[in-house]
Amino acid sequence: MTYLLLAFYFFQIGLFSIGGGYATISLIQQILVVENQWLTTKAFTDIITISQMTPGPLAVNSSTFVGLQVAGLPGAFIATVSTVISGCLISILLYHFFKKNQDSTRMKYLFTGLEAVAIGLIASASISILSIAFFGNMTLELKTSTINWLAFPVFIGVLFALRKWRINPIWILIATGILGFFLYT
């Protein structure tokens, strides 16, 4: 039964990956952490972090890690294939549709609307990740006892380094990984 649920949910996640992997973070979190309780919020955040550091699309990487966590190697395979197949089907259908309607002004309006939705989903995912990093939860409860005071200066420092000196994000990931190892262990 777990395999069928993994296939269903990750097929669904793949179908709604409009805007990229970041846009699906809140959907993945809702399905895995809230509805099915397959992962804790901390484990989910760790999986998203690992998915960002490994090559490939975020939704595919996270489906592999979650499938492995929930149902072992067969679960990883099923979750990954389910995510990829839905994207392939959408791509084939959209190719034929757009080929047929490539000169339509309505299509331009459709893309404008989809861009707005994708930006909103990415913003929601960003707020969710920041909320977990700073407050330890997804609800934005501002309790001083749950605030991670170490995360704020690291976040500001990394943001400054990325914007001011245009440091390669890979070096930032390595440096913050090392820093996190010493600060949080």
Secondary structure, 3 states (H helix, E strand, C coil): CHHHHHHHHHHHHHHCCCCCHHHHHHHHHHHHHHHCCCCCHHHHHHHHHHHHHCCCCHHHHHHHHHHHHHHHHHHHHHHHHHHHHHHHHHHHHHHHHHHHCCCCHHHHHHHHHHHHHHHHHHHHHHHHHHHHHHHCCCCCCCCCCCCCCCHHHHHHHHHHHHHHCCCCHHHHHHHHHHHHHHHHC
